[in-house]
Amino acid sequence: MSGRGDSEISGTGEEQHADSAQDVEDPDDPEYVARRARWTASGSGALLALAGLAAAVLRVTGSAPALVPAAYAFGAGSCAFAAFLGSRGRTRRALWVLVAGVMVMALGDQFD
């Protein structure tokens, strides 16, 4: 009788160990790589959009020409759009939109 109880307990422990081993994500798994790319594109776009909006607000309150805060706001908008694209899985397009948004913000900074 005690042998039956021991096998049930050990079988349950082995199953739990197998389940926890499957929960660990493999870095070579294509789904994991795609998920990481989506998070990276979304996070980078959101961060750059917030930075662009903060710079636009700071430039509006200063004595900069009107083109400067407009460039920052437009660049921030394109970075926010890139974050949206990244969240939908369009990571290559999101990268190029991010680059374009940052370039617009840098160009606007040259007019200051």
SULKA-V939569 format. One record per residue. N is the residue number from 0. OMEGA is omega as a letter, one per 40 degrees, with the letter a starting at -180 (NA if undefined). Layout:
n: [N;N]
omega: [OMEGA;OMEGA]
This chain:
n: [0;1;2;3;4;5;6;7;8;9;10;11;12;13;14;15;16;17;18;19;20;21;22;23;24;25;26;27;28;29;30;31;32;33;34;35;36;37;38;39;40;41;42;43;44;45;46;47;48;49;50;51;52;53;54;55;56;57;58;59;60;61;62;63;64;65;66;67;68;69;70;71;72;73;74;75;76;77;78;79;80;81;82;83;84;85;86;87;88;89;90;91;92;93;94;95;96;97;98;99;100;101;102;103;104;105;106;107;108;109;110;111]
omega: [a;i;i;i;i;a;i;a;a;i;i;i;i;i;i;i;i;i;a;i;i;a;i;a;i;a;i;a;a;i;i;i;i;i;i;i;i;i;i;i;a;a;i;i;i;a;i;i;i;i;i;i;i;i;i;i;i;a;i;a;a;a;a;i;a;a;a;i;i;i;i;i;i;i;i;i;i;i;i;i;i;i;i;i;i;i;i;i;i;a;i;i;i;i;a;i;i;i;i;i;i;i;i;i;i;i;i;i;i;i;a;NA]
